[in-house]
């Protein structure tokens, strides 16, 4: 069980490092948005890099942010959850529901979405897909690859949470406090 917790801790550390590094994209996105708004307001455009390219760069940045933060958000329980039904439940009940949700929903979703998004990105690469707009950005494979990588990170996060839940449910009592999963408080 110690090894499972160590594995989960390593996964969480990698997810945190990736999310922290990707945080710099937030500053790039902010700069691009502000620059686009200002240049449109005053009618100044950089030749060959108009508002269309800037707007597409904005959503490329948003795709990267979402993709590189989603795994870390899941292990830190910072994602959207509807826990009204479990708010008063005992921690073990919450753990069983979390494990069932991971096995029945999160894992199949991640595996299918990784498979499909991999094909999605590969096809964009093979076809040298670019923006539909004449003045848009080339290399549509980049945001599609971000999506694929984000789903891989989400799968890693799901495995990390599942590992912690397994330790919580089946491990020795002294490991429960170290295996607190997805926001549940160990008793």
N, C-alpha and C positions, 0 to 999 in steps of 0.2 A: 504494500500500500504506500510505503514511503516513496517507492520508485514512481508510482502513478502521480503522486503529488509533485515530485520533482519534474516529471514530464510536463504536467500542467503548468508549473511555474515557468519552465523554459518556454513553452508555447506563449504564455502570457507576456513574458519578457520580450519575445520577438514581436508580438503584436503591438506592444507598447512602443518599442523602438521604431517600428514602421509607422505607426500613427504619429509619433512625435516628429519624425523626419518629414512626413507628409504634411504636417502642420504648416510648414513653410509655403506650401502651395496656397494656403489661405491668404497669405500676404500678396502673392502673385495675383490671385483671383481678385482681391480687393483693388490692387493697382490697375489691373486691366479694366475692371468695371468703372472705376473713377475716371480713368483716362478716356474710355469710350464715351462716357456721359459728357465729359468736358469737351472733347473734340466735336461731338455732335452738336452740343449747345452753341459752340462758337463757329461751327462750320469748317473746322480745320481737320483735314484728313492727311495721314501720312501716305504719300503715293505708293500704291501697290499693297497697302495694308489698311483698308477701310473698315467701316463699322461692322460689316458682315464677318470679316475675319476676327475682329475683336470679340464679337458676340459668340462666335463659335469657339474661340479660345476660352471664353468664360465657361461655357458648358463642358469643355474638355477639363478645365480646372475643377469644376463641380463633380464631374465623374470621378476624377482622381481622388478628391477629398472623400467622397462617399465610399468609394471602393477601399481606400486604405484605412479608413476609420471604422468601418462596420464591424470587423472582427473584434477590435479592442472595445467598441461600444457594447458588444454582446457579453464579453467576459466581465465587464464592469457594471453590467445591468443598466446601462445608460440608453438602451433602446426602448422603443414603445412597447409597453406591456399592458395587458388588461388583467389585473390580478384581483379584481373585486371579489370573485368567487373564492379566492384563496387567502384573502386578507386575514381571516381569523383562523385559518387552518394551522395545524401543528407543523413544525419544520420538517418532520419526516414525511408528512403528507405532501407538503410543497416539493420535497425532494423527489418523491415518486412521480408527481405530476410533471416536474421538470424533466426527469429521465424519460418518461413516456413521450413527452413532447419532442424531445431530442430524437428519440429512436423512430417515432411514427411520422414526424413532420419535418424536423430540421435536417436530419441526415438525408432522407430521400430527396427533399427539395434541393439541398446543396449539390448532391451528386448529379441529379438531372440538370440543374442549372449550369453546373460546371461543364458538363458534357455539351450542352447546347451552346453556351457562350464561347466555348473553345472553338466549335465549328463556326460560330458567328465571326469571331476574330480571324480565324484562319481563312475564311472566305474573303473577308475584307482585305487581308494581306495578298492572297492569290490574285484577286481582281484589281489590286492597287486602287481600292475604293477611295474616293475623295468626296468633298462636299457636293451637294446638288447645285449649289450656287456657283456661278462662274467665278465670282470673287471670293469664294470660300476657301477653307483650309484643305490641304491635301492630307493624306495619311489618316484616313478614318479608322485604320487599324489601331491607332493609339488609344482612343477612348474605349474601343471594344475590348482591347487587351486589359485595360484598367478594370473593366467589368469582370472579366474572367479571373484576374488576380484577386479582386475583392471577394469573389465567391470562394476562391481557394482559402483566403484568410478567414472568411466566415466559417468554412468547414473546420479549419484548425481551431477556431474559437468554440465551436459546438463540441468538438472532441475534448477540448480542455474542460469545458463545463461538465460534460458527461463524466469525465474522469473524476472530477471533484465530487459529483453526486454519488458515484459508485463508492468512493472512499467514505463519504458521509454515511451512506446507507449500510455498507458492508464492512467497513474498516473498524479498527479498534476505537474505543471512546476517546482516547487521548489525541487522535488525529482529526476528530470532528471540527474542532475550532480552527484548525489549519486548513480544512477542506471546505469552509463556508463557500457556497456556490451562489452564483447569480443573485446576490443580495440577501440570501437567507442567513439568518443568524443561528449559528450552532449553539446547542445547549449541552 
